[in-house]
Amino acid sequence: MPTARSESDLRSLDRARMYSIFRPLDTEERLPREQVMAAKRFRSVGRWELAGAVWLPSLVAIMVLGQWVHAPAPMALAGVGLTFLALLAFALVGDRHLRLK
């Protein structure tokens, strides 16, 4: 006849028993590649992304402003070019400072 077991014998998630089966997690262990990739997905917005997000609204603003003041086409193209170069410089200078640190 089987012997009666107590509740503590039946607990499979008891801490001491779990440590005998599984070793504790190492705090110095690197994350698996999938977790690192998932963390990169949720990083904050950088200068490249900000410049890209500002580019289209500024392009529309230049076009609308050029039509509103009846600016000649070369002046509007110069504004588009200067805006592009300024946003490109903004993105490049920001990345350079981050790499130097």
OpenMM code with the backbone's topology and positions (N, CA, C; nanometers):
from openmm import Vec3, app, unit

residues = "MET PRO THR ALA ARG SER GLU SER ASP LEU ARG SER LEU ASP ARG ALA ARG MET TYR SER ILE PHE ARG PRO LEU ASP THR GLU GLU ARG LEU PRO ARG GLU GLN VAL MET ALA ALA LYS ARG PHE ARG SER VAL GLY ARG TRP GLU LEU ALA GLY ALA VAL TRP LEU PRO SER LEU VAL ALA ILE MET VAL LEU GLY GLN TRP VAL HIS ALA PRO ALA PRO MET ALA LEU ALA GLY VAL GLY LEU THR PHE LEU ALA LEU LEU ALA PHE ALA LEU VAL GLY ASP ARG HIS LEU ARG LEU LYS".split()
positions = [
    Vec3(0.0836, -0.1168, 0.0000),
    Vec3(0.0000, 0.0000, 0.0000),
    Vec3(0.0892, 0.1247, 0.0000),
    Vec3(0.0597, 0.2226, -0.0917),
    Vec3(0.1442, 0.3422, -0.0986),
    Vec3(0.1325, 0.4253, 0.0295),
    Vec3(0.2439, 0.4861, 0.0633),
    Vec3(0.2446, 0.5710, 0.1827),
    Vec3(0.1852, 0.7064, 0.1491),
    Vec3(0.1239, 0.7688, 0.2449),
    Vec3(0.0641, 0.9003, 0.2251),
    Vec3(0.1758, 1.0048, 0.2171),
    Vec3(0.1617, 1.0949, 0.1225),
    Vec3(0.2624, 1.2001, 0.1049),
    Vec3(0.2099, 1.3303, 0.1608),
    Vec3(0.2992, 1.4048, 0.2158),
    Vec3(0.2589, 1.5348, 0.2689),
    Vec3(0.2561, 1.6380, 0.1557),
    Vec3(0.2000, 1.7532, 0.1858),
    Vec3(0.1887, 1.8576, 0.0840),
    Vec3(0.3255, 1.9067, 0.0394),
    Vec3(0.4218, 1.9127, 0.1302),
    Vec3(0.5550, 1.9599, 0.0935),
    Vec3(0.6257, 1.8624, -0.0003),
    Vec3(0.5930, 1.7354, 0.0069),
    Vec3(0.6518, 1.6386, -0.0853),
    Vec3(0.5962, 1.6557, -0.2265),
    Vec3(0.4745, 1.7039, -0.2362),
    Vec3(0.4096, 1.7173, -0.3658),
    Vec3(0.4397, 1.8496, -0.4348),
    Vec3(0.5022, 1.9422, -0.3662),
    Vec3(0.5302, 2.0730, -0.4265),
    Vec3(0.6471, 2.0621, -0.5225),
    Vec3(0.6208, 2.0751, -0.6497),
    Vec3(0.7283, 2.0631, -0.7479),
    Vec3(0.8007, 2.1956, -0.7695),
    Vec3(0.7407, 2.3064, -0.7246),
    Vec3(0.8017, 2.4371, -0.7465),
    Vec3(0.8665, 2.4924, -0.6203),
    Vec3(0.8975, 2.4073, -0.5279),
    Vec3(0.9662, 2.4498, -0.4067),
    Vec3(1.1049, 2.5015, -0.4455),
    Vec3(1.1474, 2.6137, -0.3884),
    Vec3(1.2715, 2.6798, -0.4287),
    Vec3(1.3932, 2.5874, -0.4151),
    Vec3(1.4057, 2.5189, -0.3046),
    Vec3(1.5220, 2.4316, -0.2862),
    Vec3(1.5221, 2.3193, -0.3894),
    Vec3(1.4064, 2.2662, -0.4177),
    Vec3(1.3974, 2.1598, -0.5169),
    Vec3(1.4266, 2.2139, -0.6569),
    Vec3(1.3812, 2.3345, -0.6863),
    Vec3(1.4074, 2.3939, -0.8177),
    Vec3(1.5570, 2.4176, -0.8365),
    Vec3(1.6278, 2.4608, -0.7318),
    Vec3(1.7718, 2.4825, -0.7439),
    Vec3(1.8459, 2.3511, -0.7619),
    Vec3(1.7901, 2.2407, -0.7129),
    Vec3(1.8564, 2.1124, -0.7358),
    Vec3(1.8359, 2.0660, -0.8802),
    Vec3(1.7287, 2.1122, -0.9455),
    Vec3(1.7021, 2.0725, -1.0840),
    Vec3(1.7645, 2.1718, -1.1827),
    Vec3(1.7410, 2.3018, -1.1587),
    Vec3(1.7891, 2.4068, -1.2484),
    Vec3(1.8869, 2.4955, -1.1730),
    Vec3(1.9924, 2.5361, -1.2399),
    Vec3(2.0862, 2.6272, -1.1746),
    Vec3(2.0303, 2.7696, -1.1826),
    Vec3(2.0637, 2.8565, -1.0883),
    Vec3(2.0169, 2.9958, -1.0936),
    Vec3(2.0737, 3.0670, -1.2161),
    Vec3(2.0035, 3.1682, -1.2655),
    Vec3(2.0497, 3.2430, -1.3823),
    Vec3(2.1746, 3.3225, -1.3485),
    Vec3(2.2658, 3.3274, -1.4432),
    Vec3(2.3888, 3.4028, -1.4261),
    Vec3(2.3640, 3.5470, -1.4672),
    Vec3(2.3983, 3.6415, -1.3795),
    Vec3(2.3748, 3.7827, -1.4111),
    Vec3(2.4721, 3.8343, -1.5165),
    Vec3(2.5857, 3.7686, -1.5338),
    Vec3(2.6858, 3.8124, -1.6310),
    Vec3(2.6671, 3.7469, -1.7678),
    Vec3(2.5726, 3.6562, -1.7809),
    Vec3(2.5521, 3.5856, -1.9067),
    Vec3(2.4925, 3.6796, -2.0109),
    Vec3(2.5460, 3.6722, -2.1336),
    Vec3(2.4954, 3.7566, -2.2420),
    Vec3(2.3587, 3.7079, -2.2861),
    Vec3(2.2792, 3.8011, -2.3365),
    Vec3(2.1468, 3.7654, -2.3851),
    Vec3(2.1566, 3.6903, -2.5171),
    Vec3(2.0633, 3.6015, -2.5440),
    Vec3(2.0609, 3.5359, -2.6751),
    Vec3(2.0370, 3.6373, -2.7867),
    Vec3(2.0753, 3.6003, -2.9045),
    Vec3(2.0676, 3.6922, -3.0186),
    Vec3(1.9263, 3.7434, -3.0424),
    Vec3(1.8265, 3.6602, -3.0225),
    Vec3(1.6884, 3.7029, -3.0468),
    Vec3(1.6474, 3.8136, -2.9505),
    Vec3(1.6893, 3.8043, -2.8265),
    Vec3(1.6535, 3.9080, -2.7301),
    Vec3(1.7276, 4.0375, -2.7588),
    Vec3(1.8501, 4.0277, -2.8063),
    Vec3(1.9249, 4.1475, -2.8424),
    Vec3(1.8588, 4.2155, -2.9619),
    Vec3(1.8170, 4.1368, -3.0599),
    Vec3(1.7492, 4.1938, -3.1768),
    Vec3(1.6164, 4.2576, -3.1377),
    Vec3(1.5429, 4.1960, -3.0451),
    Vec3(1.4164, 4.2521, -2.9999),
    Vec3(1.4399, 4.3824, -2.9246),
    Vec3(1.5469, 4.3909, -2.8497),
    Vec3(1.5775, 4.5142, -2.7769),
    Vec3(1.6127, 4.6265, -2.8738),
    Vec3(1.6776, 4.5934, -2.9855),
    Vec3(1.7118, 4.6962, -3.0836),
    Vec3(1.5873, 4.7522, -3.1512),
    Vec3(1.4827, 4.6704, -3.1617),
    Vec3(1.3594, 4.7172, -3.2237),
    Vec3(1.2948, 4.8294, -3.1442),
    Vec3(1.3127, 4.8296, -3.0143),
    Vec3(1.2458, 4.9266, -2.9295),
    Vec3(1.3398, 5.0346, -2.8792),
    Vec3(1.4482, 5.0610, -2.9503),
    Vec3(1.5410, 5.1647, -2.9062),
    Vec3(1.4804, 5.3021, -2.9335),
    Vec3(1.5404, 5.4009, -2.8748),
    Vec3(1.4874, 5.5360, -2.8919),
    Vec3(1.5195, 5.5890, -3.0319),
    Vec3(1.4525, 5.6944, -3.0690),
    Vec3(1.4698, 5.7529, -3.2018),
    Vec3(1.6025, 5.8272, -3.2066),
    Vec3(1.6809, 5.7968, -3.3094),
    Vec3(1.8105, 5.8620, -3.3268),
    Vec3(1.8005, 5.9811, -3.4203),
    Vec3(1.9161, 6.0393, -3.4498),
    Vec3(1.9201, 6.1584, -3.5348),
    Vec3(1.8823, 6.1256, -3.6789),
    Vec3(1.9192, 6.0067, -3.7277),
    Vec3(1.8831, 5.9682, -3.8639),
    Vec3(1.7317, 5.9592, -3.8795),
    Vec3(1.6680, 5.8959, -3.7826),
    Vec3(1.5228, 5.8811, -3.7893),
    Vec3(1.4529, 6.0154, -3.7790),
    Vec3(1.5053, 6.1017, -3.6905),
    Vec3(1.4460, 6.2344, -3.6739),
    Vec3(1.4600, 6.3171, -3.8020),
    Vec3(1.5776, 6.3122, -3.8632),
    Vec3(1.5982, 6.3851, -3.9889),
    Vec3(1.5062, 6.3312, -4.0987),
    Vec3(1.4884, 6.2002, -4.1016),
    Vec3(1.3988, 6.1413, -4.2010),
    Vec3(1.2541, 6.1792, -4.1787),
    Vec3(1.2148, 6.1908, -4.0524),
    Vec3(1.0763, 6.2280, -4.0214),
    Vec3(1.0493, 6.3748, -4.0516),
    Vec3(1.1501, 6.4585, -4.0378),
    Vec3(1.1329, 6.6031, -4.0621),
    Vec3(1.1418, 6.6346, -4.2109),
    Vec3(1.2073, 6.5474, -4.2893),
    Vec3(1.2311, 6.5764, -4.4302),
    Vec3(1.1023, 6.5980, -4.5099),
    Vec3(1.0078, 6.5090, -4.5018),
    Vec3(0.8868, 6.5201, -4.5835),
    Vec3(0.8003, 6.6407, -4.5450),
    Vec3(0.7745, 6.6660, -4.4160),
    Vec3(0.6975, 6.7869, -4.3841),
    Vec3(0.7684, 6.9161, -4.4258),
    Vec3(0.9005, 6.9186, -4.4160),
    Vec3(0.9717, 7.0393, -4.4591),
    Vec3(0.9657, 7.0548, -4.6110),
    Vec3(0.9688, 6.9448, -4.6831),
    Vec3(0.9558, 6.9513, -4.8284),
    Vec3(0.8192, 7.0070, -4.8683),
    Vec3(0.7147, 6.9591, -4.8026),
    Vec3(0.5798, 7.0097, -4.8304),
    Vec3(0.5695, 7.1575, -4.7931),
    Vec3(0.6284, 7.1951, -4.6801),
    Vec3(0.6239, 7.3355, -4.6367),
    Vec3(0.6951, 7.4260, -4.7367),
    Vec3(0.8083, 7.3811, -4.7906),
    Vec3(0.8807, 7.4616, -4.8896),
    Vec3(0.7975, 7.4773, -5.0163),
    Vec3(0.7341, 7.3700, -5.0593),
    Vec3(0.6511, 7.3774, -5.1798),
    Vec3(0.5318, 7.4709, -5.1612),
    Vec3(0.4639, 7.4579, -5.0479),
    Vec3(0.3467, 7.5423, -5.0223),
    Vec3(0.3887, 7.6879, -5.0073),
    Vec3(0.4967, 7.7116, -4.9338),
    Vec3(0.5449, 7.8495, -4.9154),
    Vec3(0.5899, 7.9096, -5.0481),
    Vec3(0.6554, 7.8288, -5.1328),
    Vec3(0.6982, 7.8782, -5.2644),
    Vec3(0.5811, 7.9156, -5.3527),
    Vec3(0.4734, 7.8369, -5.3471),
    Vec3(0.3543, 7.8703, -5.4251),
    Vec3(0.2834, 7.9929, -5.3686),
    Vec3(0.2856, 8.0058, -5.2372),
    Vec3(0.2132, 8.1164, -5.1723),
    Vec3(0.2777, 8.2513, -5.2021),
    Vec3(0.4126, 8.2562, -5.2043),
    Vec3(0.4817, 8.3836, -5.2299),
    Vec3(0.5216, 8.3978, -5.3771),
    Vec3(0.4798, 8.3041, -5.4610),
    Vec3(0.5116, 8.3040, -5.6036),
    Vec3(0.6623, 8.3081, -5.6277),
    Vec3(0.7329, 8.2213, -5.5567),
    Vec3(0.8789, 8.2134, -5.5714),
    Vec3(0.9120, 8.1397, -5.7013),
    Vec3(1.0192, 8.1787, -5.7673),
    Vec3(1.0594, 8.1072, -5.8891),
    Vec3(1.1059, 7.9645, -5.8550),
    Vec3(1.0989, 7.8776, -5.9531),
    Vec3(1.1327, 7.7365, -5.9327),
    Vec3(1.2768, 7.7154, -5.8847),
    Vec3(1.3753, 7.7881, -5.9394),
    Vec3(1.5118, 7.7662, -5.8892),
    Vec3(1.5266, 7.7996, -5.7396),
    Vec3(1.4512, 7.8978, -5.6933),
    Vec3(1.4583, 7.9323, -5.5520),
    Vec3(1.3978, 7.8202, -5.4657),
    Vec3(1.2888, 7.7624, -5.5123),
    Vec3(1.2277, 7.6514, -5.4385),
    Vec3(1.3201, 7.5296, -5.4389),
    Vec3(1.3839, 7.5012, -5.5536),
    Vec3(1.4779, 7.3893, -5.5589),
    Vec3(1.5990, 7.4130, -5.4697),
    Vec3(1.6445, 7.5382, -5.4634),
    Vec3(1.7557, 7.5703, -5.3739),
    Vec3(1.7141, 7.5486, -5.2280),
    Vec3(1.5924, 7.5854, -5.1939),
    Vec3(1.5427, 7.5615, -5.0580),
    Vec3(1.5349, 7.4138, -5.0253),
    Vec3(1.4885, 7.3336, -5.1215),
    Vec3(1.4815, 7.1885, -5.1011),
    Vec3(1.6222, 7.1313, -5.0835),
    Vec3(1.7147, 7.1739, -5.1670),
    Vec3(1.8530, 7.1253, -5.1581),
    Vec3(1.9198, 7.1641, -5.0277),
    Vec3(1.9021, 7.2884, -4.9870),
    Vec3(1.9621, 7.3328, -4.8608),
    Vec3(1.9016, 7.2610, -4.7405),
    Vec3(1.7723, 7.2380, -4.7458),
    Vec3(1.7080, 7.1638, -4.6366),
    Vec3(1.7603, 7.0218, -4.6303),
    Vec3(1.7756, 6.9583, -4.7460),
    Vec3(1.8293, 6.8224, -4.7490),
    Vec3(1.9705, 6.8179, -4.6926),
    Vec3(2.0552, 6.9105, -4.7353),
    Vec3(2.1933, 6.9130, -4.6865),
    Vec3(2.1997, 6.9425, -4.5368),
    Vec3(2.1126, 7.0310, -4.4894),
    Vec3(2.1120, 7.0630, -4.3462),
    Vec3(2.0694, 6.9417, -4.2633),
    Vec3(1.9667, 6.8697, -4.3094),
    Vec3(1.9225, 6.7514, -4.2357),
    Vec3(2.0259, 6.6390, -4.2443),
    Vec3(2.0928, 6.6257, -4.3569),
    Vec3(2.1993, 6.5264, -4.3695),
    Vec3(2.3150, 6.5589, -4.2753),
    Vec3(2.3534, 6.6856, -4.2696),
    Vec3(2.4599, 6.7264, -4.1765),
    Vec3(2.4177, 6.7032, -4.0320),
    Vec3(2.2928, 6.7314, -4.0013),
    Vec3(2.2396, 6.7079, -3.8665),
    Vec3(2.2521, 6.5612, -3.8280),
    Vec3(2.2172, 6.4721, -3.9195),
    Vec3(2.2236, 6.3285, -3.8906),
    Vec3(2.3680, 6.2797, -3.8809),
    Vec3(2.4553, 6.3262, -3.9705),
    Vec3(2.5939, 6.2800, -3.9704),
    Vec3(2.6723, 6.3301, -3.8502),
    Vec3(2.6535, 6.4548, -3.8133),
    Vec3(2.7260, 6.5101, -3.6995),
    Vec3(2.6833, 6.4418, -3.5709),
    Vec3(2.5580, 6.4093, -3.5570),
    Vec3(2.5100, 6.3415, -3.4367),
    Vec3(2.5672, 6.2028, -3.4224),
    Vec3(2.5795, 6.1271, -3.5324),
    Vec3(2.6362, 5.9930, -3.5264),
    Vec3(2.7847, 5.9965, -3.4935),
    Vec3(2.8542, 6.0966, -3.5428),
    Vec3(2.9977, 6.1063, -3.5176),
    Vec3(3.0252, 6.1274, -3.3694),
    Vec3(2.9438, 6.2099, -3.3034),
    Vec3(2.9637, 6.2344, -3.1610),
    Vec3(2.9339, 6.1114, -3.0787),
    Vec3(2.8375, 6.0319, -3.1203),
    Vec3(2.8044, 5.9106, -3.0456),
    Vec3(2.9173, 5.8071, -3.0576),
    Vec3(2.9819, 5.7988, -3.1722),
    Vec3(3.0889, 5.7007, -3.1899),
    Vec3(3.2142, 5.7387, -3.1140),
    Vec3(3.2376, 5.8688, -3.0916),
    Vec3(3.3578, 5.9124, -3.0213),
    Vec3(3.3526, 5.8849, -2.8720),
    Vec3(3.2340, 5.8718, -2.8173),
    Vec3(3.2221, 5.8521, -2.6725),
    Vec3(3.2629, 5.7141, -2.6311),
] * unit.nanometer
topology = app.Topology()
chain = topology.addChain("A")
for resn in residues:
    res = topology.addResidue(resn, chain)
    for name in ("N", "CA", "C"):
        topology.addAtom(name, app.Element.getBySymbol(name[0]), res)
